[in-house]
Amino acid sequence: MSKSLTPRVAVNVLLVLLLALVPVYAALTGSTFAMTLFARIMIMALAALSLNLIMGYGGMVSFGHAAYLGIGGYAVGILAKEGITSGLVQWPAAIAASALYALVVGALSLRTRGVYFIMITLAFAQMIYYVAIGLDRYGGDDGLTIYRNSQFGGLIDIGNKTVFYYLCFALLMAGIYAVWRIVNSRFGLVIQGARSNERRMRAIGFPTFRYKLACFVIAGAMCGLAGALLANHTDYISPAMMSWTRSGDLIVMAVLGGTRAPFGSLIGAMTFLLLEDVLARATDYPNLIIGPLLLIVAIYVNGGIDGLLGGARRG
């Protein structure tokens, strides 16, 4: 096998082709379930990708990352409830609101490290979670149904499932490319250097706090976009979108697929959600099977599934 066509590259190419051909399969079989499932997988992969940017490459383990997913979804839902259905307003609002919240959270949490950083991000996520529960006008704990998808003035009809699917596909591919460019840029190298030895990076003149904060905001904005997609996918938003368990799912997807791997989040999201769907049909207790499997990967495979494809194993 040539050096360029490694198992890792082959799997990544096959995944992209699989995702691109799902609507063709749906059209041939007359079933839209596969398209609905894989659209959700791509949305969650985009959210996990944004977490992987700060966690895998930057060493910032955020246990409240789903807050940005919820903020993006609520930006779409609240504006729709108030009669503003233009996606040209909703989606920039979702991205901006998530980025602004990430700026506030990052400015405070990035002054700490380790378990303190984890707990502060979790605390902020729980705070916004309870704020959402208290929004009685927008459904409170029961959530809010969105009766009309985001409108783009006739440029794109995301009410069409195939169009929406390919929009999710395009945004995920763009996100993977953007993360790849970021981590291989001077900016990304500083972020990775700070993960390895922040004191040394500061000693040679890099303002690591500002670099890490910028990275944190970029990740929040990207996750907010995923939230806007999820709101349009489910036509429903609720505080559960930003619960700590959803943040845990994002961490599992990132770690399972492989941190510090551009396609790792897609591999992890696809593996986790497909396994969850299959086991939910086969047993009433899918987590009893998923849990030990994840534990085996975490213990014996260095770098998740992507690391396994690259030949990295723990002895």
N, C-alpha and C positions, 0 to 999 in steps of 0.2 A: 504494500500500500504506500502511495506517495506521501511525502511529508505534509503536503497541503490537505490531502483527504484523510484526516484522522477520524476516529470514531466520534469525537466531539463535533467536528465540522459536519460530518455526515448526518448526525442526529439533528443538529440545528437546521440544516437544509431541509431534512424530511419534515420537521415540525412546521417550518414556514410553508412548505408545499401543502401539508395536511390542512393547515388553517385556511390557506387560499382556496382549497377545493371543497371545504365543508358546504358552502351554499350550492355548489354543483350537486353534491350528494343529496342535499335537501330537496332540490328541484326534481331530481330523478326519482326519489322515493316518495315525494309528496309529504314528507314529515319535516316540520320546522323545529322539532325538539333539539336536534343536534346543533342547529344554528343558534338557538337560544342558549344552550349550555356552553358552547364554545365562545359565544360573545361574552358571557359572564366570566369565563376563564381568562379571556384577554383583558377584560377590565381589571380583574383582581391581579393579573400579572403586571399590569401597569402600576397599580398601587404597590405591589411587592417590589417592583423595580425601583420605585422612588425610595422605598425603605432601604433597599440594598445599596443605594448610592451613599447614604450616610452610615449605614451599619457595616456593610461589607468592606467598602473602600475607606470610610472615615472612622470606623471603630466607635460610632455613636449609636449605642443600642437604645432606641426609643421604644418604650412600651406603651406609647400613646399615639402611634402614627395613624391609627384609624380615625382620629379626631379630624384630620384634614379630609379624609374620605367623606365623613359626615358633613363637614362644613361645605364642601363642594356640592353635595346632594341637597342640603338645605338651602343653599343660595339659589339653586334652580327651582326648588319647590316653593319657597317663599315668594320669589318673584312671579312664578306662575299663579300662585294664589292671589296675588295683588293685580293680576291682569297683564303682567309683562311676560310675554311668551317668546320674545325674540332671543334666539340663541346668541346673537351678536352682542346682547346685553348680559344674558344669563351666564354664559360660559366665561367671559372675562371677569365677571363678578365672582364666580366660583373660584377661579384661579387667584384673583387678587385677595379675596377674603382668606383663603387658605394660606397664601404667602404672608399676609399681614399677621395672622395668628402664629405662624411658624416663626416670624421675626420676633414676636413678643416671647414666645416659649423659648426659642433659641437664645435670645439675649440673656435670659435668666438661667436656663439649665446648663448652658455651655460653660458657665463659670465653675461648674462642678464636674466630677467624673465618676466612673464606676457605678456602684449601686445608687449613689445619690442622684446621678444623672437619670438613671432608669426610673427612680421613684418620683422625681420632679416631672418628667414627661408623662408618667402615669397620672399624677395628681392633676395636671392641666387637662388631660383628656377626660378624666372623671368630672372635672368642673364643667366643661362644655357639654358633657353628656347630661348632667343634671339641669343645665340651662335649657337644653332641648326638651327635656321632660316637662319643664315649666312653661313651655310655649303653648298655652291652651288654644290660642287662635290657630295654630298650625298643627293641631292634633295631639300635642302633648305626648304622653306615653304610647298612645294608640297609633301615632304616625299620621302622615298626610298623603292622600291619594293625589297624584298629578294627572289631571284629565286631558292635558294637551302637551305633546312633545315640544321641545324647543324648535322654533321656526327660524329658518335662515333665508327668508325672502325669496323662496323659489330656487335658491342656489343648490340646495340639497334637501332631500325629503327623508329625514331620519325616522319618520313614521313607517317607511318601507323597511322591513326587517333585513332584506339583503343589503340595502344601502347602509343601514346602521351597522350591520356586521362588518362591511368593508371599511367603514369609517373607524371602527374600533381596531381593526387590523392595521390600517394605515397609521393610526396614532400610536399603537404599540410598537410597530416597526420604527417609527420616528423616535419614540422614546428610547428604544434600545440603542439606536444610532447616536442619539444625543448623549446618553450616558457613556457610551464608548468613547465619543469625542472628548467629553469632559474629563474622564479619568486618565486619558492619554495626553491631556494638555498640561501646560505648566501649572495651571490651577489645580488639576487633579493630582499631579505629582506632589504638590504641597500638602493636599489633604491626606494622601497616603503616607507621606513622610511624617505628618503630625500624628497619625495613628501609631506609627512605629516608635517615634521618639519626639514628642512635642517639645520638650525642653531644648533639644538640640536644634530643632527647626527655628525656634525663637532666638536661639543664640546666634544663628547665622543671618538673622535679620528679617525673617518672615513673620508678619503679624497673624499668627495662626488663628486667633479668635475670630478675626474678620473673615478669614478664608472659610473656617468651619461654619460660621453663621450664614455666609452666602450659600454654602452647600446645603445647609439645613433649610433655608428658605426655598431654594430650587426644588428640593425634595417635597416640601409641603405644597408648593404650587402644582407639581406634577401629580401628586395624590389628589389634590382638589379637582383637577381635570378628570381623573378617574371617578371621583364622586359625581361629577356632572354627568358622565356617561352612565354610571350605575343608576342614577335617578331616572334617566330617560329609558334605561333598559327595563327597570322594574315598574315604572310609573308609580313609584311609592317611595317615601322616605320615612325613617323612624329613628329614634335615638339609638336603636340597636346597631345602626351603621357605624357608630363611633364608640361602641363599648370596648372594654379592655379585652374581651374574648376575641373580638374581630382583630384587634392589634396583635394578639397572640397568633391568630391564623396567618397574618401577614408575615410575622417572624418565621413561622414554620415553613411557609412557602419559600421564603428567601433562603433559609438554611437548608431545606430539603433539596432545592434545585442546585444550590451552590452560591455562596457569597463570592464576590470579586469575579463574577462571570456574567457578561452582558445578557446571555440567554438563560442564566440560572433561574431567574424569577419566573420566566415562562415555563421552564421545565418543572419547577416546583409547584406552580399554580395548577398546571395541567395534571400532574401526578396526584396532588392532594385532592383537588375537586372531583376528578374522575374516580379516584378511589373512594372518596366519600359518597359519591352518587351510586356506585356499584354496591358498596357495602350497605348503604341505606335500603337498597332493594332486597338484599339478601338476609339481613339480620336487623333486629331491633336495637342492637348495641354496637354500632359500627366503630365507636371510639375505643372499644376494648381490643379491636384489631389494629386500628390506625396507630394508637399510642405505642405499642411495642415495636411496630415497624419503624416509626420515626426514631425511637430510641436506638434501634439497631443501626440506622443510618448515621445518627449523631455520634455513636461510639466507634463504629468501625470504618466509616468512610470520611476521609478528610476532604472537605470541599463539596459535600453533597453529591448528588447524582452527576453533576458536571465534573466533579473531581474524580468520580469513579470512571467516567468515560475517558478522562485524561490519564488514567492509570495511577491516581493518588489514593493509596489505602493506608489505613493505620494497621500496624501489626498487633 
